């Protein structure tokens, strides 16, 4: 399941550089996570790094993008292959 950033985000800028997939970017009002790039850090870390550093705990799982661990691994592999091109 991809993660999402809620409107409780205070735009502190700590999550964006922590994302190994470059899935986090500044949105209109607060940071956003691209669900096509978010693997919850599967393939990189044991825990989602954005969640680890968020001071206001505004990064829950996105119920609109449900994925199991196998699907997250497959997304990770696809992103790695795309990065090689």
C-alpha positions in Angstrom: 0.0 0.0 0.0 1.4 3.4 -0.9 1.6 6.1 1.8 0.0 9.5 1.7 0.6 12.8 3.4 -2.4 14.4 5.0 -3.4 18.0 5.4 -1.8 18.0 8.8 1.6 18.4 7.0 3.5 21.4 8.3 5.8 21.6 5.2 8.9 21.0 7.4 10.8 19.6 4.4 12.3 16.6 6.2 10.4 13.8 4.3 11.3 14.7 0.7 15.0 14.0 0.9 14.5 10.8 2.8 12.5 9.1 0.0 14.7 6.7 -1.9 12.2 6.6 -4.8 11.7 10.3 -5.2 8.0 9.8 -4.6 7.6 12.9 -2.4 7.2 16.4 -3.9 5.9 19.7 -2.8 2.2 20.0 -3.6 0.0 23.1 -3.7 -0.7 23.2 0.0 1.6 20.5 1.4 3.9 17.7 0.4 2.4 14.8 -1.7 3.4 11.2 -2.3 3.2 9.7 -5.8 1.6 6.3 -5.3 3.2 5.0 -8.5 6.6 5.5 -6.9 5.9 4.8 -3.3 7.1 1.3 -2.2 6.9 2.1 1.6 10.7 1.9 1.3 10.5 -1.9 0.4 13.8 -2.7 -1.2 15.6 0.1 0.6 14.8 0.1 4.3 12.8 -1.9 6.9 10.6 1.1 7.7 9.2 3.9 5.6 11.8 6.7 6.1 9.3 9.5 5.6 7.2 8.1 8.5 10.3 7.8 10.6 11.3 11.5 10.3 7.8 13.1 10.2 7.5 15.3 13.3 3.7 15.5 13.1 2.9 11.9 12.1 0.8 12.8 9.1 1.9 10.0 6.8 -0.6 7.0 7.0 -1.1 4.2 4.5 -3.3 5.3 1.6 -6.5 3.2 1.5 -7.0 4.2 -2.1 -3.8 2.4 -3.1 -3.8 -1.0 -1.4 -0.8 -3.2 -2.1 0.6 -6.3 -0.4 4.3 -6.8 0.1 4.8 -8.8 -3.1 3.2 -6.0 -5.1 5.5 -3.4 -3.4 8.5 -5.6 -4.3 7.4 -5.8 -7.9 7.0 -2.0 -8.0 10.5 -1.6 -6.5 11.9 -3.9 -9.2 10.1 -1.9 -11.9 11.4 1.4 -10.6 15.0 0.1 -10.4 14.7 -1.1 -14.0 13.4 2.3 -15.2 16.2 4.0 -13.4 18.7 2.0 -15.4 17.4 3.2 -18.7 
